[in-house]
Amino acid sequence: MSALEQKIKFAVVGAGHIGKRHAEMIRREDEAELVAMVDVRSKEECNAEDFDVPFFTTVEDLINSGIDFDIVNICTPNGLHASQSLLALEAKKHVVVEKPMGLSKDNCEKVIFKALQESKQVFCVMQNRYSPPSEWIKSIVSEGILGDIFMVQLNCYWNRDDRYYKAGGWKGSNDLDGGTLFTQFSHFIDIMYWLFGDIDNIQGKFADFTHKHVTDFEDSGFVNFDFINGGMGCINYSTSVVEKNLESSMTVIGSKGSVKIGGQYMNEVEICNIPGYEMPELAPTNPGNDYGQYKGSAANHNYVIKNVIDTIKGRTTITTNALEGLKVVEIIERIYKVRNEQFNL
């Protein structure tokens, strides 16, 4: 059997909601095979009995098991992503890592260095890039249809209350969660960076309205900045919205027109005001990830797994590479430097 005909063998680390979604998407691909899963809890505690593969409690146990696999999917708490990516790369495996790639630029750089050293790929999961409104706005920005970019406003208003922050869990902690921008809104910062590039001259105002008893950090903020490529922008965000998510939206003001993509997950084009431009009909957007009482970003992980397979088999390139993953982390880290000065963190 040739290399192109062989199945890509995946091991998934972390068997929570996202880890099981990765495992299911792998299982649905003809050219992929799920060969193992890892979690500190038992398969029964994770409700992962449906996946008939060996189950390990540590990445080290997986690596030492002798099981043959090509790629490790890291779907664990944020603060473990970089260290577990390094373990996989040291074992000469490719890595798929959920957002964020790490909680510091320094940790991300270590992962990139090790990947280059071992000649392995690091795929960063930023599945919102696959949403039709995201692909559309990328095309009109890249083609200059909006002209010079004057202003960009990113609004992210979600509900994350006491039902979300379980006692004894990792969410809400500085070391494993890292902050609201890492856990809830890094997908949208990635879209902004993907479209408009890096930022500078960051200023911000932050507050912790309703999460003082359950998190180590802010739940809300206003952040403004300049784009290095020209224009100015802001991010307005909160997880203190009552009962359910309100919106995730991006408004762009350019010299040749204005657009807004909105809805709860930037899943619809609300405004397209570009003189002389005819708005194309877009494919429907996948619904947000459903976590029961909570909704997350678009359920596009099938596209992520397809991209991994096609990249490993030499058919395409990575949708979100490790350098882009690092840049999102670095942008958030710089925003949080401003927050930390205000909060004395």
N, C-alpha and C positions, 0 to 999 in steps of 0.2 A: 504494500500500500504506500502510495506517495505521500509526501508531507502535506500536500493540498487535500488529500482524501482523508487524512487522519482527523479524528475528533480532537478538539481542544479540551483538555481536562482541567476543570475548575475545582478549587476548594474554597468554601465560604467561611470566613471567620466572623462570628457574631450571628446569632440566630434570633434576633429580634424581628420587628416588623420589616425593616429594610433588608436584613440578611435573608429572611425567608423570601422576600420578593426577588432578590438576586437569584436565589436557588431555583425558584419557580421559572424565572426567565431563562436561566441556563437549561433547565430541563425541557423547555419548549423548543430549543434550537437543535436542528438535525445535526449540526456540525459541532455541538458542544456536549460535554458529559460532566455531570456533577459527581465527584468521586469522594468528597468528604466535607464535613462541617465541624466547626469549633465553637464552643461556648463554655463559659465557666459553670453554667447551669446544665442540668441533664436535658436530654432530648425531650423528655416528657414535660419538664418545667418550661421548656421553650415552645411547647405545642408543635414540635417539628417531627412528630412520628411519621408523617406522610413522606418524609425524605428517607428512602431506604439506603442510606450510606453510612459508613463509619463516622462516629461522633467522638471528638476529642475535647479535652478541657483546656489545652494550651496550644499555641502555635508551635512551640518546641516539640510537643508530643506528635503533632501532625507531621512535622518535618522528619522526626526520627522514626516514624512508623514504617517507612519503606514504601508507602503508597506513591504511585507514579502520578504526578500532576504537573501542569504547566503554569497555572496562574492562581494567585491567592487574591480573593476579594475581601477587602477589609471593611467590615460593616459594624464596627464596635464603637464605643463612646469616643468622642472627638480626641480626647487627650491620649488615646492609645494608637491613633492612626500612624503617626510617624515611626514610633518604635516598632510596631508590628510590620510596617512596610519594610523597615530595615532588616528584620529577621527573614522575611520572605526573599528579599533581594540577596542577602548573604547566602541563602540556600539556592541561589541562581534561578529564581522564579520571577515571572512577570507579576505586576501588581495592578489591581483595580482598587482604588481607594475612594470611599465615600467622602463627601465634603464634610469639613474642610480637610485639606491634605495634611495639615498639622495645626498646631496652635501658635507657632512662631515661624518667622522667616528662617531662623537658624536651623530649626528641625527640618523644614522643607528642603533647605540647601543640602543637608546631610543625606536625605533620601535621593535627591537628584544626583549628587556625587556618586553614591553607591550604585545607582542605576547605570550611570555612564561607565563606571568601573567594571560592572558585571555584564554590560551590553544587554540590559533588559529594559522593557518598556514600563512606564508608570502611567496608567490611565486614571484621570481624575473625573469623578462622577459629577457632571453638571448637566443633568438631563433636561433642564429648561431650554437649553439651546435648540432642542429638537421640536419645541412647540411651534406650530405654523406662524403665530404672530411674531415670535422671536426670529425665525428664519426670514420672514418678510421684512421686518425692520432692519435686520442686518443687511439685506440686499439694497434697500433704498439709502442707507447710510453709506455703504461701501461704494455704491455707484454715484454718490454725490447728488442724488435727487433732492435731498433736503438742503443742499448748499452748505454754507458755513454753519456750524453748530453754535448757537448763542446760549441756550439754556437747556438743562436737563433736570427734571424733577422726578425722583423715585420715592413713591409712597408705599409703605408696607405696614399695614395695620391688621394685626392678627389677635386671636384669642388664645392665650395659654394661661390657665388659672390653676387652682390647687388640684384639680383632677389630673393635670399633666405632670406636676412635680411631685412624684411619689416619695414618701419618706424613705430614706436609705438608698435612693436611686442616684444615678450619676448626673441627671439633668439639674442644672442650677448651680453646680459646683465650678469653681474657677479652674481646677486642675483637669477635670474630665469633660466639662461642657465648654467653658471658655468665654461664653457671653452670647447675648441675643443675636448679634450680627453673625457670629460663627454658626450657631445652631439653626436659627430660623431664616435668616435673610442673606446668607452668603450666595445663594443661587442668583439673587437679583443684583447683587454687587458684581457677580461674575458677568451677567448679561451687560451691565453698564460698562465694565472694563472691556469686554469683547467688542462692544460697539464703539466706544469713545476713547479707550486707552487710559493711561495712568492719571492720577490726580495730585494736586499740590495745594499748599496754603490752606490746610484743613483747620476749620474752627467748629466747635460743637457745644451743645448744651444737652445735658443728660439728666434723667430722673428715674427714681424707682418708686412708682406710684402704688402698685398693688402686690409686689413680690418680695417685700423686705424680709418676710418670715420664711421664704422658701428658696431664694437665690442669693448668690454672693455678688451680684452685679446689677446693672441698670435694667429696666424693662422698656425704656423709651428714650428717644433722642432726636434732636435736630442737628444735622451735620451739613456744613456747606464748604465748598472748595472750588478750585479752578481746575480745569482740564489742561494738561500739559500741551495737548494738541490744539487748544483754543476753546473758549467758551467757559461757562461756569455751571456748577451743578449743586444739587442738594439731595440728601437722603433723610426722609422723615419716617420714623418707625416706632412701633409700640406693640407689645404683647398684652396690653391692659384693656383691650377691647372686650366689651361684655358679650358673653354667650357664644359668639361665632366670629369667624374671620370677616373683616370688612372689605379690604381690598389689597391688591398688590398691583401698582400701576406705574407706568413711566410716561411722562409727557416730554416731548422734544420740540423745542422751538428752533427752527433753522431759518436761514436767509431766504429760502425758496418755499417754505411751507412748515406746517405744524402737524404733529401726529400724537395720538395717545393710545397706548395699549393698556387695558385694564382688566376689570373683573377681579375675582378673589385671588387669581394666580397669574396675572398678566396673560390671560387665556383668550382675550378677545380684543379686536381693534375697535376702539370706541370713537375715535376721531381720525380722519385722514383729510387734511385741508392742504392740498398741494395743487395749485393752479396748473391745469393742463395735464394732470396725471390721472389715469384711470385705475382705481383700486381693483386689484385682481381678487377673484374669489378664492379664499383660503380653505384648506382642508380643515375638518373639525379638530379641535384640540382634545387630547385625552383628559379625562377628569383628574382632579388632584388625588394624591395618595390618601386613602381613607384609613385613619387610625381609630375608628369608632367614634369617640366624642370629638375628635380633631381631624382637620383636613390639612394636608401639606401640599407641596409643589406637584407639578404634573407627573403622572405615572408613566414616564417615558423610559423606564429601565430596559425595556426590550430593545430599544435603539442603542443603548449603551453596550449591551452584550453583543449585539450584531456588529457594532463598530470594533469591539475587541477582537472578535473572530476574524473579521475582514482585515484588520490591521496585522494581526499575527500571521495571517496567510498571505500578506503582501498585496492585498487588493486596494487598500486605501490608507489613509493616515489617521492619527488619533484626533478625535473631535475636541477633547480638552486635554492638552499635554501638561506635563509636570511643571513647566515654567509658568503656564497660565494659572495652574493651581497655586503655585507659590505666590504669584502676584496678588491674587484675591486675599490670601492670608496676610500678605504684607500690607495691603491697603487697610484691612480691618485692624491690624496691629497698630498702624499709625493713627487711625481714628481712636483706638482705645488708649493710646498714649495721651491724647487730649482728655478722654474720659477719666483716666486714672489720676490725672492732675486735679480734676474737679472732685473726684470721689476719695482721693488719698488712698488709692489701692496700690 
